[in-house]
Amino acid sequence: MSRVIPIEPTEGFKARARGVLDDPAQRRNFRGAMDYLQSKRRAQFADEDELQGLRELGEQIRRHSLAHLPRLLEQLEARLSANGVQVHWAQTPAEANAIALGIAQRAQARRIIKGKSMVSEEVHFNHAMEEAGLEALESDMGEYIVQLAGEAPSHIIMPAIHKTKQEIAELFAREVPGVSYTEDVDALIDIGRRVLRSKFAQADIGLSGVNVAVAETGTLCLVENEGNGRMCTTVPRIHVAITGIEKVVEKLEHVPPILSLLTRSATGQSVTTYVNMISGPRRPGEKDGPQEVHLILLDNGRTQAYADEQLRATLQCIRCGACMNHCPVYARVGGHAYGTTYPGPIGAIISPHLQGLEGTYPLAFASTLCGACTEVCPVKIPITDLLVRLRNEAQARPDSGDATLRGSGAARSLKVSATWSVWAQVYGRLGLYKLASWFMSRGRALSPTDQGAWTRSRVPLVPAPKRLRDLLKERNSHE
């Protein structure tokens, strides 16, 4: 299981995107999947007034939680500790993996069964455990499929959305012992279920993510559809949950609006099949549940976003994936093109904090700024505004007050800076503008035929033979 694709450099985004664009079948699959998810979401939010009211409430809850984040994290730790949960803090992915490995080594654990967790993907958990000699097996069907294929998830909610049933059938026949080729979807699901069922009982540790952590009660909330999350958090003797520090809310009453927005926006369900509320390990007299529960709270650049009043809105995200489902860029190139754990619009605004702007700034430019993501975001993150901010940061001078992020100025070049400086001079002075426009209209025959990205799919730009002021002057003289 060690053939998982690592996070790829985002400077290869254009090449990977072109690869998908040149594959009509993959484009067709993604377009069909996105249309299906959009229609399911619309059916869940038929009442526009209810939708906007719920979005407003969701935004207020998340903004309130972030405004009081330091206090709520301390309260969450205190309450969880009182409940018998061991809380760990990790600044970096390496620290998070070291904590998890330490828990496994103290328990002499050899096998880890995983529920769905994007934060574990973020820290490359599987790689770290396998390098230490531990088995880490995904139990979410989509995650199991991509792990078996040696790939990374292409969507934060539906990891294997890029695969067809024929590809999955071939994968199972090739990788699962004793399995014959079949394209029957129910049979494929049953194959995965049979393989994974025994693994729950054999596992020493179950790992999960966290959708919402409640500071008031010390409760970890998880939503899922397959039951694997509940198995991971109850059958193994140790449960380890890992999440970003931003997932906390203050009160239990804040959870229902968040879950309503999450499930309806993500999969078009009024509620998922399973909603798990975990507040501690097994207590005396209880027949099931883990003997130990651990929570790893990960920073990994989140405090950088938190420290900036505008960029803090990035942390409002509840990981529903709606922005991806409605993004015209994601629908055409898919998730693997981005080369980051979180693809699509949310990936473009959160990855610079997790990985640094120097390696992720191309994603901020991979957007039409059409605003579809902002319109459907259930907690009203101003994604397009944040994309523009990151574009400016990427071009900022290192010594200017605009450069505030790790990696600011990574996209800045002398050639581009000089070009825009000349442009500003010309357009800021009427005399220069008149002169420049006169030369452009008279020298239009010298316009280059190769104009970079523009002419890959468009005809070259050529100045008009007469300027607007020339046309107006001629009309006035005739009158």
MIVEX-26315 format. One record per residue (C-alpha): residue in one letter; x, y, z. Coordinates in steps of 0.25 Angstrom, whole numbers, plus 2048, in hexadecimal, padded with zeros to 3 digits. Example, Ala and Ser with C-alpha at 12.3 -4.5 7.8 and 13.67 -1.06 7.14 Angstrom:
<pts>
(A (831 7EE 81F));
(S (837 7FC 81D));
</pts>
This chain:
<pts>
(M (800 800 800));
(S (80C 809 7FF));
(R (80A 80E 7F1));
(V (802 81A 7F5));
(I (804 826 7EC));
(P (80B 831 7F4));
(I (807 840 7F3));
(E (80C 845 7E6));
(P (813 853 7E4));
(T (808 85D 7DF));
(E (812 862 7D4));
(G (80D 856 7CD));
(F (7FE 85A 7CE));
(K (7FE 85F 7BF));
(A (804 852 7BA));
(R (7FB 849 7C2));
(A (7EE 852 7BE));
(R (7F1 850 7B0));
(G (7F3 841 7B1));
(V (7E4 841 7B6));
(L (7DF 84B 7AC));
(D (7E5 841 7A1));
(D (7DD 836 7A7));
(P (7CE 837 7A2));
(A (7CA 82B 7AA));
(Q (7CF 831 7B7));
(R (7C9 83E 7B4));
(R (7BC 838 7B1));
(N (7BC 830 7BE));
(F (7BF 83C 7C7));
(R (7B5 845 7C0));
(G (7AA 83A 7C2));
(A (7AE 838 7D1));
(M (7AE 847 7D4));
(D (7A0 849 7CD));
(Y (79B 83E 7D5));
(L (7A0 844 7E2));
(Q (79B 852 7DF));
(S (78D 84D 7DC));
(K (78D 845 7E9));
(R (791 851 7F1));
(R (786 85A 7EA));
(A (77B 850 7EE));
(Q (780 851 7FC));
(F (77F 860 7FC));
(A (772 862 7F4));
(D (76E 86E 7FE));
(E (777 879 7FB));
(D (774 881 807));
(E (777 875 810));
(L (784 873 809));
(Q (788 881 80B));
(G (784 882 819));
(L (78B 875 81C));
(R (798 87A 815));
(E (797 887 81D));
(L (796 87E 82A));
(G (7A1 875 826));
(E (7AA 881 823));
(Q (7A7 887 830));
(I (7AA 87A 838));
(R (7B8 879 831));
(R (7BC 887 832));
(H (7B8 887 841));
(S (7C0 87A 843));
(L (7CC 880 83C));
(A (7CB 88D 844));
(H (7CC 886 851));
(L (7D5 87A 84C));
(P (7E1 87B 856));
(R (7D7 87B 862));
(L (7CE 870 85B));
(L (7DA 867 859));
(E (7DE 868 867));
(Q (7D0 865 86B));
(L (7D0 859 862));
(E (7DD 853 867));
(A (7D8 855 876));
(R (7CB 84E 873));
(L (7D0 843 86B));
(S (7DB 840 876));
(A (7D0 840 880));
(N (7C8 836 877));
(G (7D5 82D 877));
(V (7DA 831 869));
(Q (7E9 834 867));
(V (7EB 840 85F));
(H (7F8 843 857));
(W (7FC 84F 850));
(A (804 84F 843));
(Q (80A 85B 83C));
(T (80F 853 82F));
(P (80B 846 828));
(A (818 840 82D));
(E (814 843 83B));
(A (806 83D 839));
(N (80B 830 833));
(A (815 82F 83E));
(I (80A 830 849));
(A (802 825 842));
(L (80E 81C 840));
(G (811 81E 84F));
(I (803 81A 853));
(A (805 80E 84A));
(Q (812 80A 850));
(R (80E 80B 85E));
(A (802 802 85B));
(Q (80B 7F9 853));
(A (801 7FA 847));
(R (804 7F5 83A));
(R (7F7 7F8 832));
(I (7EF 805 830));
(I (7E1 805 829));
(K (7DD 813 825));
(G (7D0 81A 823));
(K (7CF 826 819));
(S (7D9 831 81D));
(M (7DE 83C 814));
(V (7E7 841 81F));
(S (7EE 833 81F));
(E (7F0 835 810));
(E (7F6 843 813));
(V (801 83D 81C));
(H (804 831 813));
(F (800 828 81F));
(N (800 81B 817));
(H (80E 81D 812));
(A (813 821 820));
(M (80D 814 826));
(E (811 80B 81B));
(E (820 810 81C));
(A (81F 80C 82B));
(G (81A 7FE 827));
(L (80C 800 82B));
(E (800 7FD 822));
(A (7F6 808 81F));
(L (7EA 804 817));
(E (7DF 80D 812));
(S (7D1 808 815));
(D (7C9 813 80E));
(M (7C5 80C 801));
(G (7CA 818 7F8));
(E (7D7 819 800));
(Y (7D9 80A 800));
(I (7D8 80A 7F1));
(V (7E2 816 7EF));
(Q (7EC 80F 7F9));
(L (7EB 802 7F2));
(A (7EE 809 7E4));
(G (7FA 811 7EA));
(E (7F3 81E 7E8));
(A (7EF 82B 7F0));
(P (7E0 82F 7F2));
(S (7DB 838 7E7));
(H (7CF 83E 7EF));
(I (7CE 840 7FE));
(I (7C1 83A 7FF));
(M (7C1 82F 7F4));
(P (7D0 82B 7F3));
(A (7CE 822 7E7));
(I (7C5 82A 7DF));
(H (7CF 82A 7D4));
(K (7CD 81B 7D2));
(T (7C3 813 7CA));
(K (7BD 806 7CE));
(Q (7C5 7FF 7C3));
(E (7D2 805 7C9));
(I (7CE 800 7D7));
(A (7CA 7F2 7D2));
(E (7D8 7F1 7CB));
(L (7DF 7F6 7D8));
(F (7D8 7EC 7E1));
(A (7DA 7E0 7D8));
(R (7E9 7E4 7D7));
(E (7EC 7E8 7E6));
(V (7E2 7E0 7EF));
(P (7E5 7D1 7F0));
(G (7DB 7C7 7EB));
(V (7D2 7D2 7E4));
(S (7CD 7D0 7D6));
(Y (7CA 7DC 7CD));
(T (7BC 7E2 7CE));
(E (7B5 7EF 7CB));
(D (7A9 7ED 7D4));
(V (7AA 7F9 7DE));
(D (7A3 7F1 7E9));
(A (7AD 7E6 7E7));
(L (7B9 7EF 7E8));
(I (7B4 7F6 7F4));
(D (7B2 7E8 7FB));
(I (7C1 7E4 7F7));
(G (7C6 7F1 7FE));
(R (7BD 7EE 80A));
(R (7C2 7DF 80B));
(V (7D0 7E4 80B));
(L (7CF 7EF 815));
(R (7C5 7E8 81F));
(S (7D0 7DF 825));
(K (7DA 7EB 825));
(F (7D1 7F2 830));
(A (7D3 7E6 839));
(Q (7E2 7E4 837));
(A (7E5 7F3 838));
(D (7EC 7F8 845));
(I (7E9 807 842));
(G (7DD 80E 83B));
(L (7E0 81C 835));
(S (7D5 826 831));
(G (7D4 834 82D));
(V (7CA 83E 834));
(N (7BF 846 82E));
(V (7BC 84F 83A));
(A (7C2 84F 848));
(V (7B9 855 853));
(A (7C1 85D 85E));
(E (7B5 85E 867));
(T (7B3 84E 869));
(G (7C1 849 863));
(T (7BA 842 858));
(L (7C0 83D 84B));
(C (7B5 83D 840));
(L (7B7 834 833));
(V (7AD 832 828));
(E (7AE 827 81E));
(N (7A6 81D 815));
(E (7AD 810 815));
(G (7AE 80C 824));
(N (7BD 80B 823));
(G (7BF 817 82B));
(R (7B7 812 837));
(M (7BE 804 835));
(C (7CC 80B 836));
(T (7C8 813 842));
(T (7C2 808 84A));
(V (7C8 7FA 846));
(P (7D7 7FC 848));
(R (7DC 7FE 856));
(I (7E2 80C 853));
(H (7DB 817 84C));
(V (7E4 823 846));
(A (7DD 82F 840));
(I (7E4 839 838));
(T (7DF 847 834));
(G (7E3 855 831));
(I (7E2 85F 83D));
(E (7D7 867 835));
(K (7CC 85C 836));
(V (7C8 860 844));
(V (7BA 867 848));
(E (7B6 86C 855));
(K (7A9 865 858));
(L (7A2 858 855));
(E (796 860 84F));
(H (7A0 865 844));
(V (7A1 858 83E));
(P (794 855 838));
(P (794 861 82E));
(I (7A2 85E 82A));
(L (79F 84F 828));
(S (792 853 820));
(L (79B 85C 817));
(L (7A6 852 816));
(T (79E 846 812));
(R (794 84D 808));
(S (7A0 854 802));
(A (7A9 848 800));
(T (7A0 83D 7FC));
(G (792 842 7FB));
(Q (78D 83B 807));
(S (785 841 812));
(V (78D 839 81C));
(T (798 82F 81A));
(T (796 820 81E));
(Y (79E 821 82A));
(V (7A1 82D 834));
(N (7AB 829 83E));
(M (7AC 831 84B));
(I (7B9 82D 853));
(S (7BC 832 861));
(G (7C5 828 867));
(P (7CA 81A 868));
(R (7C3 80E 86D));
(R (7BD 810 87B));
(P (7BC 805 885));
(G (7AF 7FC 882));
(E (7AF 800 873));
(K (7B0 7F5 869));
(D (7B7 7FC 85E));
(G (7C0 807 85B));
(P (7CF 809 85B));
(Q (7D7 808 868));
(E (7DF 815 864));
(V (7DB 821 85C));
(H (7E5 82B 857));
(L (7E3 838 84F));
(I (7EE 83F 847));
(L (7EC 84E 844));
(L (7F4 852 838));
(D (7F9 860 835));
(N (801 85F 828));
(G (800 86D 824));
(R (7F2 870 829));
(T (7F7 87A 833));
(Q (7FC 882 827));
(A (7EE 883 821));
(Y (7E8 886 82E));
(A (7F2 891 831));
(D (7ED 899 825));
(E (7DF 89F 826));
(Q (7DB 89D 818));
(L (7E2 88F 816));
(R (7DC 88A 822));
(A (7CF 887 81A));
(T (7D6 87C 814));
(L (7D5 874 821));
(Q (7C6 875 821));
(C (7C6 869 817));
(I (7BE 85D 81B));
(R (7C3 854 810));
(C (7B7 852 808));
(G (7BD 852 7FB));
(A (7B1 85B 7F5));
(C (7BB 865 7EF));
(M (7C2 85A 7E7));
(N (7B5 854 7E2));
(H (7B1 862 7DC));
(C (7BF 867 7D8));
(P (7C1 867 7C8));
(V (7D0 865 7CA));
(Y (7CF 859 7D3));
(A (7C4 852 7CA));
(R (7CD 852 7BF));
(V (7DB 84E 7C5));
(G (7D7 846 7D1));
(G (7DE 846 7DE));
(H (7EB 83F 7DB));
(A (7EF 84B 7D2));
(Y (7F0 854 7DE));
(G (7FB 84C 7E5));
(T (7F7 84F 7F3));
(T (7EF 848 7FE));
(Y (7E3 851 7FC));
(P (7E0 854 7ED));
(G (7D6 85E 7E7));
(P (7D3 86C 7EC));
(I (7D4 868 7FB));
(G (7E2 862 7F8));
(A (7E6 86F 7F1));
(I (7E4 877 7FD));
(I (7E8 86E 808));
(S (7F4 867 802));
(P (7FD 874 802));
(H (7FC 873 811));
(L (7FF 864 813));
(Q (80A 863 808));
(G (80F 872 806));
(L (80B 87B 7FB));
(E (818 879 7F4));
(G (813 86B 7F0));
(T (805 86D 7EE));
(Y (802 87B 7E8));
(P (7FF 876 7DA));
(L (7F2 870 7E0));
(A (7ED 87E 7E3));
(F (7EE 882 7D5));
(A (7E7 875 7D0));
(S (7D9 87B 7D2));
(T (7D0 883 7C9));
(L (7CB 88B 7D5));
(C (7BD 888 7D1));
(G (7B8 888 7DF));
(A (7B1 87A 7DE));
(C (7B9 875 7EA));
(T (7B5 881 7F3));
(E (7A7 880 7EF));
(V (7A5 872 7F4));
(C (7AF 872 800));
(P (7A6 86E 80B));
(V (7AD 877 815));
(K (7AF 882 80C));
(I (7BE 882 80A));
(P (7C2 88E 801));
(I (7CA 885 7F8));
(T (7CC 88E 7EC));
(D (7D1 899 7F5));
(L (7DB 890 7FC));
(L (7E0 88B 7EE));
(V (7E2 89A 7EA));
(R (7EA 89C 7F7));
(L (7F3 890 7F5));
(R (7F6 895 7E7));
(N (7FA 8A2 7EC));
(E (802 89B 7F7));
(A (809 893 7EC));
(Q (80D 89F 7E4));
(A (811 8A8 7F1));
(R (81E 8AE 7F3));
(P (825 8A7 7FE));
(D (828 8B4 805));
(S (81A 8BA 804));
(G (80F 8BA 80E));
(D (807 8B1 804));
(A (810 8A5 807));
(T (80A 89E 813));
(L (80A 88F 810));
(R (814 885 810));
(G (819 885 801));
(S (814 892 7FE));
(G (81A 898 7F1));
(A (81C 88A 7EB));
(A (816 88D 7DE));
(R (81D 89B 7DD));
(S (826 89C 7D1));
(L (82E 8A8 7CC));
(K (828 8A7 7BE));
(V (81A 8A7 7C3));
(S (81D 8B2 7CD));
(A (823 8BB 7C2));
(T (818 8B8 7B8));
(W (80D 8BC 7C2));
(S (815 8C8 7C6));
(V (816 8CD 7B8));
(W (807 8CA 7B6));
(A (804 8D3 7C3));
(Q (80D 8DE 7BD));
(V (806 8DE 7B0));
(Y (7F8 8DD 7B5));
(G (7FA 8E7 7C0));
(R (7FE 8F2 7B7));
(L (7F5 8F7 7AC));
(G (800 8FC 7A2));
(L (808 8EE 7A3));
(Y (7FB 8E7 7A1));
(K (7F7 8EF 794));
(L (805 8EC 78F));
(A (805 8DD 792));
(S (7F7 8DB 78C));
(W (7FB 8E2 780));
(F (807 8D9 77E));
(M (7FF 8CD 781));
(S (7F4 8D0 777));
(R (7FF 8D4 76C));
(G (808 8C8 76F));
(R (7FD 8BD 770));
(A (803 8B5 765));
(L (80F 8B3 76E));
(S (806 8AC 779));
(P (80C 89E 77C));
(T (804 892 778));
(D (809 88A 785));
(Q (803 891 791));
(G (806 886 79B));
(A (7FA 880 7A2));
(W (7F0 889 79B));
(T (7F3 883 78D));
(R (7F2 875 792));
(S (7E3 875 790));
(R (7E1 883 78A));
(V (7E4 88B 77E));
(P (7F0 896 780));
(L (7EC 8A3 786));
(V (7EE 8AE 77B));
(P (7EC 8BD 77E));
(A (7E1 8C4 776));
(P (7E5 8CC 76A));
(K (7DF 8D8 770));
(R (7DE 8DD 77F));
(L (7D1 8E0 785));
(R (7D5 8EF 786));
(D (7D9 8EE 777));
(L (7CB 8E9 773));
(L (7C4 8F3 77C));
(K (7CC 8FE 776));
(E (7C8 8FA 768));
(R (7BA 8F9 76C));
(N (7BA 907 772));
(S (7C1 90D 766));
(H (7B6 907 75C));
(E (7AB 90D 765));
</pts>
